[in-house]
Amino acid sequence: MKTVLIIAGSDPGAGAGLQQDLKTATLLGAYGLTVVTALTVQNSLGVQAVHPVAPEVVAAQLDAALADFPVDAVKIGMLGSAAIVRAVAGRLKTAPPVPLVLDPVLAAGGDGFPLLDEEGVAALKEELFPLTFLLTPNAPEAARLTGLKIETPDHLEDAARRLQAQGPQWVLAKGGHLPGEPVDVLTDGKNSYRLPGTRLKAPHNHGSGCLVATACAAGLAQSLSLPEAVNQARRLAAQALRWGLPLGRGKGPVNPYAPFARDLSRYEALKALSLAARRLQEEDISPLVPEVMTNLGYAAAYAEGPQDVAAFPGRLVKTPQGLVIPAPPAFGASRHIAALILAALEVRPELRAAMNIRYFQGIEELAPLLHLQGVSMDGDWISKAGSPCRAAAWTSQAQDLPWDLLYDSGGFGREPMIYILGVNPMAVAEKALALKNALHAAGKEII
């Protein structure tokens, strides 16, 4: 297993610093070794204090790690003082050369709490820049390190080139702080590459810089090329930002687990769908199957598109002999049910499963008797939105809507339908069966 030597401060909230670095390295398949440079007192509301570790203790930690463990890459984050910068540089100069990724942490991202003074910045440039394979400043850090005003991608590229000329082999200047769509700049001094991104609504972004630098180091430790390592880091950062965790009362941490949790949940999603479909088949839900047939879908954790929603190819089919399941569930099998679930997830992330059944008269009176709540969506509004769930999600009261059942009375070219939502396929199936049994007991007629 390849290793990354992580030299950084400690964050009690584990959103940044050593804790985020360890999570990121581990998720990407690297083993993290750690050297603590400072103990920060912080939470999601900001940094309250910083207690640097004595430089000689930092050096002793480095000596212990380097004397015993193989090191395939180094990631440096917060150092905290010029003395610690010099202690770290002094030890690394005599160590076997490996790719070194330097994240120049100068201030806390949330509240701007200073983490390195001007003497420390000067030492960083003099002592560590010449040892650095990849420097990963954000726009404010690049501005402070160069003295330039950075407001555009052109400014960012100019700053990146100037920083590269001071020693680092490569510079990845991150443009997320600039207005407009984010653009990062990667340069080796000879060639510069602009890497476009997508502006995300990401209020919980604590630790994103640590994640990017460590992901790059983990990739380099595992023999990825520099562009490959950077691309891997940027992909992970985008996912971690999109699914940031609302922990604490302020700015929560990024979530590097999201793409891995999605992958891990895919098998369980298929298994859950198969079990629920068999239950529907055994109890014969076919009286509630509409003319367009029915489908049952389930989204993987942190689903982002139809490719992350599983359903049944060919749908669940009504026959004279009962319900038939033509094929096992598969991801990407139904764009319609996927659109329904993805729209619901925008407002209610726990509602990952859905199915459609025939609309029947009296549903509005019957459902409350089963402790199911439903809401009728206007047909024209549904047509405009593209799905009942999206129509519901577009309403200003979406968070407060009852989401057990959505009623679609139909329209031109659209069969009347009931959409059942739930936290998992079996929960949806049980709601459908409860409706079927209650309908039978009440002698209701399906239109």
N, C-alpha and C positions, 0 to 999 in steps of 0.2 A: 504494500500500500504506500502510495506516495505521500510525502509530508509537506506541510506548510508551517514554517515558523512564524507565529503571529506575535508582533510586538505592539502593544496597544494598551489603552486604559480600560478600566472596568466600569461597566454601567449596571447599577442595581436592577434597573428595569429590563435588562437584557435585550434592549432594542438596538443598541449600537455597541461599539467597542469589542472587547474580547468575546463577549457572549454572542453577539451577532456573527462575528468572524468564525467562531467555532461551529455554529449552526450551519453557516453557508458552506464552509469547507467540508463538513461531514456530509451534507446533502449532495455535494458534487463528487463525493468519493475520495476525498483526501483526508489525511489524519492531521489534526491541528495540534501543534506544540505552542505553548503560550509563555510569554514574558510580560509581566504586568509593569506598566510604567507609571500608573496613577490610579488612585481610588477616587472616583467621582461621586458626589452626592447629588443625585438627580432623579427625576421621575418624568412622567409625561408632560408635566407643567413647566419643566425647565431645569437648568443646572443651578444648584444652590452653593456648591463648593467643590473644590478640587484639591486633593492631597497627593502631590507627587511622591513617588517612591524615591528613596535616596539613590543617586546615580550609581554608587558602588553596589547597591543591592540589585539594580537593573543589570549591571555588568556581571554580577555573580550568577544571576538567573541565565543570562546568555551563555556564560562559560559552562554552566551545568548542562544546558541543552545541547550546545555544540560539541561538547566533549563526548557525549554518549549516543545521540540520535542522528540518523541520517537526515539531512535537510535538502529537500528538492526545490523549494522556493521560499522566499521570505516576503511577508506582508507587514508593512509598518503603518500604523495609524497614529493616534495621539501620542506625542512624546512629552509635551508639557513644559520643557525648559531647555535652555541651551546646554546645560550640563548633561542632561539625559541624552540629548542629540549626540553630543561628543562621545559619551560612554558607549552608546549603541554603535556609532560609526567606527569607533576604535576597535571594537570586537569584530565587527563584520569585515573590516579591511583585511584581517588575518585569517578569516574563515574561507573554506573552499568556495569559489564563485558559483552562485546560482542566481536565477532570475529574482530580482528584488522589485516588488511593487510598493511604491510609496504613495500613500494617501495623505496629503499635507493638511492635517487637521489643525486649523488655526483658530476656529471658534465653534461653539455649539450651533447646530443648524437651526434650532427652534428659536432661541432667545438671543443669540449672538454672544453668549458668555465667552470671554476670551480664554483661549486654551494654549496659546503660544505667543510670547511677546516678541518685540522686534529683534532682540538679541538671539532668541531662538530661531526666528526666521532666517537671520543671517547665517547661523550655524547650520541650519538645514540646507541652505544653498551651498555652502562651502564644503560641508562634510559628507552629506548624503546624496546630493544631486549627482556627483560623479559616479556613485555606486549604483544608481538607479537604472533599472531596465525599463520600467514603466511608471510614469508619474500620472496621478489621476485627480487633478484639481477640479472643483466645480468653478463656475464663473466668478463668484466672489473671492474664492481663494486665488484663482489666476490673476484677478485684478490686484489683490494685495501683493502677490509675489512679483508682479511686473510693474506695478504703479500705473497701469493703464486703466482707462475707463472702458468697461466692456458692456455694450448694450446691444450688439448685433452679432450674428455668426462671423462676420468679417473681423470684428474686434476680437472675438474668441480665437479665431485661427491665428491672428497676429500674435496674440498672447501665447498661444501654444507653441508657436515657432520660436518665440523668444525664450520660453522656458526650456525647450529642447536644446537650444544653443548653450544653455548653462550646465549641461552635463547628462541629463537623462537620455537614454537611447530613443525612447518613445514617450510621447505625451498624449494622454486621452483627456481632453478638456471637455467637461460636461456642461451642456447648455440648458439644463432644466430650469435654471433661475431666470433665463432670458424670456422676454415676451414672445408670444406666438407659439407655433409648433416647435418643440425642442429639437435642436440639432447639436450633436456632439462632434468634436473634431479630433481626429487621430492623425498624428504626424510623427515622422522620423527626421524631420528637418529638410529632407529632399522632396518628399511627397506628402501631401496632406489629403485627408479623406473626410468628407462631411457625411456623418451618419444620422439620417433623419429619424425621428421618433414620432410618437403620438402623444399629444397632451392628455393626460389622464386626470380625472377627478380623484385625487389621492390625498385626502387630509391626513391619513396616517402613514407618514413617510419617514419616521425616525429610523435612522440606520441605513438609509439607502446608499450613502457613499461608502460606508464600511462594506456593505454587501458587494458592491461593484468591484472594489479593489481586491477583496478576498476571492471572489469568483474568478477574477483574472489570474490571481496567484495560483489558485487550485488548478486552473486549466494549464498554466505554464508548468506546474509541477508534474502534470500528467502528459507532458510533451506535446500539448497543443501549440500550434503556431500562434504568434501574437494576435493576428486578426481573428483566428478561431476562438482564442480565449476571450477577446473583447466581445465578440458576437455572443458567446455563451453568457457572459456576464450581463450584457444589455438585455438579452431575452429574459434571464432570471429576474433582473431588476424590474422590468416592465410587469411581470406577473406578480412579483412581491409587492409592488406599489398598488397595482389594481386591487389586490386582495388584502391590503393593509388591515391590521387588527385594531379594532376600537377598544384597546385596553387602557385603563386609566381615564382621567378626566380631561386630558389635554390631547397632545399629538401622540397617537399610538405608533407602534413599530410596524415596519414592513413585514411581510409574511412570506419568507422564502419557501415555506412548506407547500404553498398552494399548488404549484404544478405537480409536485410529487404526490400530494394527497389525491389529486385528480386521477393520476395514473393508477394509484393503488385502489381507488374506488371503482374502477371500471369492471373488474371481474365481479365484485359484489353486486354491482348494479344489474349485470346480466343475470346473475343467480336469483336476485330478488324479483326480477321481472318474470322469470320462468316459474317460480313458485306461485306468484300471484296469478299468472295466467292459468296455471293448472287448477288453482282454486276456483277461478271463474268458470273453467270448463267443467269441473266436477259438479258445481252447483248450477250449471247451465244458465249463464247470463244471456243466452241468445234472444230471449224476448225483448231485451233492451238494446239489441244491436240495431243500428240505423241502416238505411239503404246503402249508405257509403261504407258500411262496415265500421268496426270500432278498432281503436288502437290504444295501447297502454304504453306510456313512455316514462322514462326515469333518467334524470340528469346525473352525471357524475358530479362529485364534489367540485366546486369552483368551475362549473361549466361556463364556457365562453361562446359557444356556437353550436350549430346543429350536429357537428361532429362529436360533441360531448354528450349528446342525448341519445339513449338507446330506446328502441321500440321494435315492433315486429314487422319484418318485411312481408308485404302482402296482407297486413292487418290481421285481426281476429275475425273469422268468417262465420256467419250464421248459415247453418244447413238444416235440413229436416231432421238430421240425427243429433243436432246440438251444435255447440261451439267447436270450431276447428281451428287449430293453430298451425298454419301452413309451414312456418319456418321458425327457428329459434330467434330470440332477440339479437339485435345487432346495433352498433352505433351508427348513426347517420341514416337509419332506415326510414325515417318519416320526418320530412321537413315541417309538416303541418303540426304534429304533436310537439315537435321540438320548438317551433315558434311559440306555441301556447305556453310551454313550460318556461322557456327563456324569458318571456314577457312577465310571467308571474314572479320569477326570480328577481327581477329588477326591483320589486317592491317587497316581496316576502321570500327571503333567501332560503327559508326552511321548506318551502313548497316545491319539492323536486320531482314530484310524480303527478301524472294526469292521465285521464282517459275521456273519451267521448261516448255518450249513450244517446238513445232516442229521446226526444222531448215528448212528454206526455202531460195531458191535462190534469190539473190538480197538484202538480209538483210543488207549487208555492205553498199549498196548505199542508201537504204531506211531509215535506222535509223538516219543518220545525218539530214535528212529533218524534222525529228520529234524532233530534238535537243537531240537525244539520242546518246551516244557514246558507241562503242563496241570494243572488242578486241578478236582476234582469238587465241585460245590456241592449240598448237601442240598436236595431238592425243596421241603420245607415251609419251609425257611429262605429259599429263593428267592421263594416265594409271599408270604411276609411282607415281604420287602425290596422286592419290586416288580420286580427284575431281577437276573440273576446277578451283574452287576458291582456293584450296590449291596450285594448279600449279601456279596460278597467284600470290598468296601470297609468293611463293618461289622465284619469280623473284626479281632481285635487284632493279627494278624500280616499285615495287608493290605500293608504296605510290602514284605514279604519274599515275598509270593506270586508264583508264576510266572504271568505275565499273557499268555502267547502264546495259550493256549486255556482256555476255561472250559466245563466239561461240565455239561449239565443233563439228567438222566435222565428228565425229564418228570414229569407229575402229572396230576391230574384236569383235563381241558380244556386241557392244555399238552403239545404235541408235544416229544419228546426233541430236544435241540438241542446243537450245538457253536457256541460264539461265538469268533471269531478276532479278536484285537486287534493293532494295530501302530501305528507312528509315522505312517504315511500309507497311502492306499488301495492303492498298488502293493505295499507291503510285505505288507498283508493278502492281496491277491490272490495273491501268490507263495506265501504259506503255504498258502492254499486249494488252489492247483494242485499244490503239493508233496504234500499229503495225497491228492489225487485220483490222482496218478500212482503214489504209493507203494501206495495201496489197490489200484489196478489190477494193479500188479506182484506184489503179495502174494496176489491172488485173494480179497481180503476181500469179504464180502457186506454191503451196506448194509441195515439193518433198517428 
